[in-house]
Amino acid sequence: MMAYVKSRTPREQVLIAVMAGLLALFALWFVVLKPVLTMKADAQRAQAAALRDYDIVRKGAPMIAAKSGSTAGSAAFDRSVIVALAAEQSLPISRLQSEPGGALKVWFEDVDSAQVFAFLSNLTAGYAAQIEGVQISRREGGTVSAQLTLRGL
């Protein structure tokens, strides 16, 4: 490389030296000085974002824990619970069948969809029950037929 520079005219050598100096300044600025100068502002932004995220998690953690399948305070779930809760809501059960593995299948025919959703909401809120499957079909006249697969936790 030095042989190439030495073979050039003095004017070209000066231009090559100026170019090398500017290239060194460019590299120094973008690799060393700019990151050092913006480090504090970047750290403050990252800290502010982390504090916002922490506040969101801190405020949401109790709600998540309350809804995360914790069955403490939930009543036991079995066939009688389904029958009693449906009767309490005037929701006629057309069929109730035990499945292998402990699941229960419940069929409702020609009922109001709001009643089915209220039944599911009350069941999961008050009892140690898990919804494994729901199949709802709309019928003429504004009613629905529903097949629910439920399991105790």
N, C-alpha and C positions, 0 to 999 in steps of 0.2 A: 504494500500500500504506500509506504514511504517513497519507494522508487517512482511510483506513479506521480505523486505530488512533486517530487524533485524534478521530474521531467517537464513540468508545466512552467509557464512563464510566471514572473513574479506577480503579475496582476491576477492570474488564475489561482495562484497559491493563496493570495489574500482572500479571494472569493471563497475558496474551499475552507479556509480557516474561519471566516465569518459564518459560513453555512454550518460547520461543525460546532461552533460556539452557540449558534441559535438552536441547533438540534439538542445540544446539551442543556440549554436553558429550558426548552420545551419539555424535555424528559424530567428535569428537576422539578418544574412546576407541577406537572400532572402526576408524577409518581411520589413526590415527597411533600412539597409545600401545600398544594391544594388539599390533600387528605388531612394534613395536620391542622390547617386553618379551619376546616369545616368539621373537625372531629367533635368539638364541644356542642355545636348546634345539632349535629346528627345524634349524639348521645342524648341530648335533651328531648329531641323528638321521639326517640326510641323509648325513653323512660316515660314520657307522657302517654304514649300508646300502650305501654305495658301497664301503667296505672289504670287506664280506662278499661283494659281487658280484665284486670284483676277485680275492679269494682263490679263489672258485669258478672263475672264468675262468683264473686262473694255474695252478690245479691240473689243470683239464680240458684246457688247450691242448695239452700233449704227447700226450694220448690222442686228441684230435681230429685233430691233425696226423698221427699214426700211422695213423689209419683213413680219412683223407680222400682216398683214391685215389692216394696216393703209391705209385708202383710201383717205387721204388728197392729193390732186394733181392728183387723178385719175378721169377720165371723167365718167359720168353716163353711166350705162349699160342698153341697151334695145335691142329689135329686130333689129332696124335699124343699131346698131353698128355691129351686127353679119353679116348682109348683106353687109355693106360697107367694113368691114375688109376682108371678104372673096373675094369680088370683087377686092379689092386692091391687094390681093395676087393671083389673078386668080385661086381661089379655088371654083369650082362649087358646090353649095348647091343643094342636091337632094330633101331635105325635111326639113321644119322648122315648129315646132309645139309647141304651148304653153301648159304647163302642169299645173294642179291644184297646187296652192301654189306659182305661179309666176315663176317657172322654165321654161326654154326653151330647147327643144330637137332639135338638129341639126344633119342631116345625110349627109355624104359625100360618094359618090360611085366612085370606081375606080380612086383614086387620089394617088399621091405620099405621102408616110408617112412623109417625111421631111416637106411637105407643111402643113400637119395636125398639126405636133408638132410646127412649126413656128406660125401657127394661134393661137394655145393655148398659146404659150409664149407671143405673142403680145397682146392677149386679156387680160391676167392676169396682164401684166406689165403696160398696158396703160389705163385700164378701171377697174371700181369697180365691177369685176366679180369673181365668185367663181366656180370652176369646181366641180360638184357633182358626176359625173360619166363619164367614158370613156370606150367604147367597140370598139376595133379595130380588124378587121379580115383581114388576108392576102389573097389576090386574086392572081390568076395566072397572070403572066406578070409583077410581081414586084409592083403591086399597092395594095391599101388597101381600105376597107370600114370602115367608122368610124361613131359611134353614140355617140354624146356628150350631156351631161345634164349639163346645165349652169344656174347659178342664180346670180342676182345682189346682191351686199352687202348692 
